[in-house]
């Protein structure tokens, strides 16, 4: 059996999202979506952060789901 290795990580930044749920999207709080499924466009800018030894400061990305 293999032993799992955990990677230390931490991020601080701004999240911008727009989804089809009611205000205060229940999906972000581990609840069911308002309309049966979740569709969203999210953007994140990491002001400071790391994943293991890799710095993530200034990283920006968008997700569509």
C-alpha positions, 0 to 999 in steps of 0.5 A, spaced: 500 500 500 502 506 498 502 512 503 499 519 501 503 525 501 500 532 503 502 538 499 502 544 503 498 550 500 495 557 501 492 562 497 489 569 498 485 573 493 479 575 490 474 571 487 469 574 482 463 569 480 456 569 476 452 563 476 444 562 475 443 561 482 439 566 487 444 571 490 448 567 495 449 561 491 448 555 495 453 551 491 458 555 495 456 553 501 455 545 500 448 546 498 444 544 492 443 549 486 437 553 486 435 550 479 437 543 479 444 544 476 450 549 477 452 553 471 457 559 473 463 563 470 468 564 475 475 568 475 480 568 481 486 573 482 491 570 487 494 576 491 499 571 495 499 564 495 503 557 494 502 550 492 508 546 495 515 550 493 511 554 487 509 561 489 502 563 486 502 570 487 499 574 481 496 568 478 489 569 475 485 564 472 477 563 469 473 557 470 466 555 466 462 550 469 
